[in-house]
Amino acid sequence: MTSTHLNTKAVFAVFLLFLMSILDAFYTDLGIRLDFITEANPLMGSVYESSVAGFYAIKIALPLLMLFIIMKIRVRNHLWFLIGGSLILYSLILAMHIRWITMVTIG
């Protein structure tokens, strides 16, 4: 497997993280506005309370920064572990959002 092939897979994986982060931001914002949930991360909760636009900016900027970095470096095994862990974590978070939305809409 060449490093170019690994970088293509890494870029795709980080792009998925970017999309998941946007979905997380949207569903978190929706849940907070409808008073169904609170932000579990105290740092992001503080950002949200002071600026919803700042909340979205961070949720968009960090994965974009990661995408930029991943395109410039050689992806090694430890980085794959971190990317994979992040994908699993965001999948669980989005599953929780889907559960909350289902509970609220269906009753």
Backbone torsions as a table, in degrees:
resi	resn	phi	psi	omega
1	MET	NA	128.4	-178.2
2	THR	-86.7	161.4	179.1
3	SER	-65.8	-30.2	177.6
4	THR	-63.3	-43.3	178.2
5	HIS	-62.9	-43.4	178.2
6	LEU	-62.6	-41.5	179.9
7	ASN	-65.1	-36.8	178.0
8	THR	-62.8	-44.2	178.0
9	LYS	-65.8	-39.4	179.5
10	ALA	-66.1	-42.3	178.6
11	VAL	-61.1	-43.4	178.1
12	PHE	-61.7	-45.6	-179.5
13	ALA	-62.1	-43.1	-179.9
14	VAL	-71.1	-32.8	174.3
15	PHE	-63.0	-39.4	174.7
16	LEU	-61.1	-40.9	176.1
17	LEU	-59.9	-40.9	178.0
18	PHE	-59.3	-48.7	179.6
19	LEU	-63.5	-40.9	179.0
20	MET	-65.5	-36.6	178.8
21	SER	-65.3	-40.2	177.7
22	ILE	-64.6	-45.1	177.6
23	LEU	-61.7	-42.3	177.7
24	ASP	-60.2	-45.4	179.8
25	ALA	-60.9	-45.5	-178.9
26	PHE	-62.9	-50.1	-177.6
27	TYR	-68.4	-34.6	175.9
28	THR	-65.3	-46.0	178.5
29	ASP	-59.2	-46.6	179.4
30	LEU	-60.7	-46.9	-179.7
31	GLY	-62.9	-38.7	178.4
32	ILE	-68.8	-44.6	-179.6
33	ARG	-61.6	-36.8	-179.9
34	LEU	-86.8	2.1	177.5
35	ASP	61.4	37.3	177.2
36	PHE	-98.2	-29.2	-176.7
37	ILE	-139.6	171.4	169.6
38	THR	-126.1	159.1	176.8
39	GLU	-70.6	124.1	-176.7
40	ALA	-76.0	-27.9	-179.7
41	ASN	-85.9	114.6	-176.9
42	PRO	-59.1	-37.0	179.0
43	LEU	-64.8	-47.5	179.5
44	MET	-70.0	-30.4	175.3
45	GLY	-62.7	-40.4	177.3
46	SER	-65.7	-42.1	177.6
47	VAL	-62.0	-45.8	-179.2
48	TYR	-59.1	-44.6	-179.0
49	GLU	-63.3	-34.2	-178.8
50	SER	-88.4	-27.8	-178.7
51	SER	-164.7	110.2	177.0
52	VAL	-64.5	-38.0	177.5
53	ALA	-62.5	-39.5	176.6
54	GLY	-64.5	-37.4	176.6
55	PHE	-58.9	-50.0	178.7
56	TYR	-64.8	-39.7	-179.3
57	ALA	-60.1	-43.8	179.2
58	ILE	-67.0	-44.1	-179.1
59	LYS	-62.8	-26.9	179.0
60	ILE	-91.5	-42.0	-173.1
61	ALA	-68.8	-41.1	-176.4
62	LEU	-63.3	-47.4	176.5
63	PRO	-65.9	-33.2	176.5
64	LEU	-65.1	-40.1	176.0
65	LEU	-62.5	-44.0	178.1
66	MET	-62.0	-40.3	178.1
67	LEU	-62.0	-43.8	178.4
68	PHE	-61.5	-46.2	-178.8
69	ILE	-64.6	-43.0	-176.0
70	ILE	-64.9	-26.0	178.5
71	MET	-76.6	-16.2	-175.1
72	LYS	-102.3	-13.5	-173.9
73	ILE	-117.7	165.6	173.0
74	ARG	-86.5	126.6	-176.1
75	VAL	-83.0	122.7	179.8
76	ARG	-107.8	170.5	-174.5
77	ASN	-55.9	-42.8	-178.1
78	HIS	-63.3	-31.7	178.4
79	LEU	-71.1	-37.3	175.8
80	TRP	-60.8	-38.7	178.0
81	PHE	-60.0	-45.0	-179.8
82	LEU	-67.6	-42.2	178.8
83	ILE	-64.2	-46.3	179.3
84	GLY	-61.5	-43.2	177.4
85	GLY	-61.3	-40.0	178.3
86	SER	-65.5	-40.5	177.8
87	LEU	-63.4	-41.4	178.5
88	ILE	-64.8	-45.5	-179.6
89	LEU	-60.5	-48.0	179.0
90	TYR	-64.3	-34.4	177.1
91	SER	-62.4	-42.8	178.2
92	LEU	-65.2	-41.7	179.0
93	ILE	-62.7	-45.0	179.4
94	LEU	-66.6	-34.2	175.7
95	ALA	-62.9	-39.3	176.7
96	MET	-63.8	-42.1	178.0
97	HIS	-60.8	-43.4	179.1
98	ILE	-62.7	-40.4	178.0
99	ARG	-62.0	-45.2	179.7
100	TRP	-62.9	-44.3	-179.3
101	ILE	-62.9	-42.7	178.9
102	THR	-62.5	-45.6	-179.9
103	MET	-61.7	-39.4	-176.6
104	VAL	-75.0	-41.2	-175.4
105	THR	-80.1	-34.5	-179.1
106	ILE	-89.7	-32.4	176.4
107	GLY	105.8	NA	NA
